[in-house]
């Protein structure tokens, strides 16, 4: 079973024991998830990106409702926008994207849905694993690229950049391992324009938030 990049990223952002997203995956994970949708469209040859413009190259449906919805929005937009604008725009709607891809992973038998209450008050959804095969396959691919010094596929180079931007590598590697391979991770992440744009966008967003300060 082949997963899309948003599905792969969500599996890496999910705590296998609790079925909840790791705390460290938010809010940068929202922008990483948005960028993973654009990355999948790029890999499917539906869009073209450069620093200033993101445009549709083929409107053909992908069969994924979320991807096709984003593709239609890009095509219908009368003003040209760059990758960062779309990452920020889609990142503000990340909850809907998460729900869509969690539902797909449940339908595929990778996760199961458990509904309950947080603090006995707030409705909560958790997604414990049914099968860990898919997550192990994703992690195995990334670790092979990072540690074996092989040339990555465009998909794996993009995913490494997204995982780095979401701050997930400390959850995947011991601190001494991460220290030794961080230069390799950085080099791989910088190979793709979309990865560089994502990292810059997340950094700039957090800088703007810090400048404004907390809302009282």
C-alpha distance (Angstrom), angle and dihedral (degrees) to the residues before:
residue distance angle dihedral
X1 . . .
X2 3.78 . .
X3 3.80 116.2 .
X4 3.78 126.5 -155.2
X5 3.78 119.5 -118.6
X6 3.83 93.4 -104.7
X7 3.81 88.9 54.1
X8 3.80 92.4 48.1
X9 3.79 91.7 48.7
X10 3.81 92.7 48.8
X11 3.81 91.1 53.0
X12 3.81 89.3 54.6
X13 3.82 90.9 48.1
X14 3.82 92.9 51.3
X15 3.80 124.5 93.8
X16 3.80 103.1 -131.1
X17 3.81 93.4 -151.9
X18 3.80 101.1 47.8
X19 3.81 98.9 28.1
X20 3.81 88.7 -132.0
X21 3.78 130.5 115.5
X22 3.79 114.4 -95.1
X23 3.80 111.3 -101.4
X24 3.79 91.5 -128.0
X25 3.82 89.6 60.1
X26 3.81 91.5 72.6
X27 2.98 134.4 116.3
X28 3.81 95.1 -5.2
X29 3.79 88.7 50.6
X30 3.81 89.6 63.1
X31 3.80 91.0 60.7
X32 3.80 91.9 41.8
X33 3.81 89.5 53.8
X34 3.80 90.6 49.1
X35 3.79 90.0 49.8
X36 3.81 90.7 48.5
X37 3.81 88.8 60.1
X38 3.81 89.8 53.3
X39 3.80 89.9 44.6
X40 3.79 91.3 54.2
X41 3.81 91.1 49.5
X42 3.81 88.7 49.4
X43 3.80 92.0 51.1
X44 3.80 89.7 47.5
X45 3.83 89.0 55.0
X46 3.81 92.1 -118.6
X47 3.81 97.7 120.7
X48 3.78 141.1 28.0
X49 3.79 122.6 -145.9
X50 3.78 137.1 -165.0
X51 3.83 130.6 158.1
X52 3.81 93.5 -84.2
X53 3.79 106.8 28.5
X54 3.77 140.1 38.4
X55 3.80 115.0 -170.3
X56 3.79 140.3 170.8
X57 3.80 115.0 -107.2
X58 3.81 96.3 177.0
X59 3.82 127.2 16.6
X60 3.82 92.5 -163.2
X61 3.84 110.8 134.2
X62 3.79 117.8 -106.1
X63 3.80 95.8 -156.1
X64 3.81 91.5 -115.5
X65 3.82 111.2 108.3
X66 3.82 94.2 -149.7
X67 3.81 94.0 48.3
X68 3.78 92.0 45.4
X69 3.80 91.4 48.3
X70 3.80 91.9 52.9
X71 3.80 90.8 45.0
X72 3.80 90.6 53.5
X73 3.82 91.1 48.8
X74 3.79 92.6 51.5
X75 3.79 91.0 48.8
X76 3.81 92.8 47.8
X77 3.82 95.4 48.0
X78 3.79 108.1 109.3
X79 3.81 94.1 -161.8
X80 3.80 119.3 65.6
X81 3.80 113.5 -121.1
X82 3.78 134.3 -175.3
X83 3.78 128.7 -122.5
X84 3.80 94.1 -94.2
X85 3.82 92.0 56.3
X86 3.79 91.2 53.2
X87 3.81 92.7 45.7
X88 3.80 90.8 53.1
X89 3.80 93.1 44.0
X90 3.80 95.2 48.3
X91 3.80 91.5 39.1
X92 3.80 89.2 61.8
X93 3.81 87.0 58.4
X94 3.81 96.0 45.6
X95 3.80 94.8 123.0
X96 3.80 90.9 66.6
X97 3.79 91.5 46.9
X98 3.80 91.4 49.9
X99 3.79 92.1 50.2
X100 3.79 91.3 50.0
X101 3.79 94.9 50.6
X102 3.79 94.5 41.1
X103 3.81 87.7 54.0
X104 3.81 89.9 51.2
X105 3.81 91.7 50.6
X106 3.80 89.6 50.0
X107 3.82 90.7 49.8
X108 3.80 89.7 50.4
X109 3.79 91.8 53.0
X110 3.81 95.0 -115.3
X111 3.82 95.8 112.8
X112 3.78 136.3 17.4
X113 3.78 126.5 -140.9
X114 3.81 120.0 -122.8
X115 3.79 118.2 -178.3
X116 3.77 122.6 -161.1
X117 3.80 144.6 125.9
X118 3.79 129.3 -73.2
X119 3.82 110.1 -139.3
X120 3.83 85.0 -4.7
X121 3.81 89.2 -76.1
X122 3.79 115.6 64.6
X123 3.82 120.7 66.3
X124 3.79 110.8 -115.0
X125 3.77 137.3 -174.7
X126 3.79 122.5 -153.9
X127 3.79 127.6 -172.5
X128 3.82 113.1 -155.6
X129 3.80 116.9 -175.1
X130 3.78 122.8 -99.4
X131 3.80 94.1 178.0
X132 3.79 125.3 23.9
X133 3.81 93.2 -173.2
X134 3.79 94.1 95.7
X135 3.80 95.7 48.4
X136 3.80 91.8 46.5
X137 3.80 89.8 51.6
X138 3.82 92.0 52.2
X139 3.80 93.4 46.7
X140 3.80 91.2 45.5
X141 3.80 92.3 53.9
X142 3.80 92.8 49.5
X143 3.79 94.8 45.8
X144 3.81 91.4 49.1
X145 3.80 90.7 54.5
X146 3.81 94.3 44.3
X147 3.81 98.9 45.3
X148 3.83 102.9 29.4
X149 3.80 96.4 50.6
X150 3.81 92.0 -130.7
X151 3.78 122.2 154.6
X152 3.81 105.3 -97.3
X153 3.77 125.6 -133.9
X154 3.82 114.6 -112.0
X155 3.83 88.1 -106.2
X156 3.80 93.9 54.8
X157 3.81 93.6 43.4
X158 3.80 89.7 52.9
X159 3.80 92.7 46.3
X160 3.80 91.7 50.4
X161 3.80 88.9 53.4
X162 3.80 91.3 50.0
X163 3.80 93.0 47.8
X164 3.80 90.0 50.2
X165 3.81 92.4 48.9
X166 3.81 91.2 49.2
X167 3.82 90.0 52.5
X168 3.80 93.4 -122.4
X169 3.80 102.1 131.8
X170 3.85 93.5 86.3
X171 3.81 85.8 61.1
X172 3.80 92.9 51.3
X173 3.80 100.9 42.1
X174 3.79 136.7 40.7
X175 3.80 113.0 -109.8
X176 3.83 94.4 -107.8
X177 3.81 90.7 49.7
X178 3.77 92.2 48.5
X179 3.80 91.8 50.0
X180 3.79 91.1 54.1
X181 3.82 96.9 47.6
X182 3.81 101.0 34.0
X183 3.84 92.4 100.8
X184 3.81 89.2 52.4
X185 3.82 91.4 48.9
X186 3.79 91.1 49.2
X187 3.81 92.2 49.1
X188 3.80 92.1 49.4
X189 3.80 92.9 47.0
X190 3.78 92.0 50.9
X191 3.80 92.6 56.0
X192 3.81 92.5 80.4
X193 3.81 124.7 62.4
X194 3.81 91.3 -145.8
X195 3.82 91.1 55.5
X196 3.80 91.5 50.1
X197 3.79 91.3 47.7
X198 3.81 91.8 49.5
X199 3.79 93.3 50.8
X200 3.80 91.8 47.9
X201 3.82 92.1 46.7
X202 3.80 94.3 50.7
X203 3.81 91.9 46.3
X204 3.80 92.4 48.9
X205 3.81 92.7 47.1
X206 3.80 92.0 52.2
X207 3.82 90.8 45.6
X208 3.81 89.9 53.5
X209 3.80 91.2 48.9
X210 3.80 91.8 49.4
X211 3.81 90.5 49.5
X212 3.79 92.0 53.2
X213 3.80 92.2 46.1
X214 3.80 128.3 -153.8
X215 3.76 119.1 -32.5
X216 3.83 110.8 -119.9
